[in-house]
Amino acid sequence: MNEIVRKIVPVSSLPPELQNDFDPEGRVEIVGRPDPGRTPSSLIDIIETYRRTRTHPSRFRDGDDVVAYVRALRDGGDLEPWLGPCSTSTPTS
């Protein structure tokens, strides 16, 4: 299980509702544990959450389309299917 240990702090730096459980002159170690019900369990969950909440349309239809785009980008291929027509200007003399 992942734990995030913040640091050892004086009890006086805790919120008042937590100070009652400890010696006022003491120090405590703050440890955080992610709640499995609230954190994405995988990269797929993160991506799906992004897809549901984004405000702009995706350029990609599915995962295969993303792979095709990356390959075209890597290989210097045609990006028009994803970026639209590219208007390149040629210098005139």
C-alpha positions, 0 to 999 in steps of 0.5 A: 500500500502506498503511504505518503509520510509528510513529516513530524510536526508539533501537535499545535500545528494540527487543526483544533479537532485533532489536537484533543487526541494528543499531548499538546506539547508532543509531536506527531507524524502525519501519514496519508494513505490513498483511498482506493475508492477515490483514486483512479486504479489505472491509467485507463481510468484516468484516460476515461475520466479525462474523456468524460470531462474534457470540453473539446472534441477529440481528434482521435476515434480510438486507440488505434487512431492514436497509434496511427497518428504517433506513427505518422508523426514519427515517420514524417507522414501525412497528418492531415487526417488529424490536423486538417488541411495544412496551408503552407505558403511558398515564397514568391519572387 
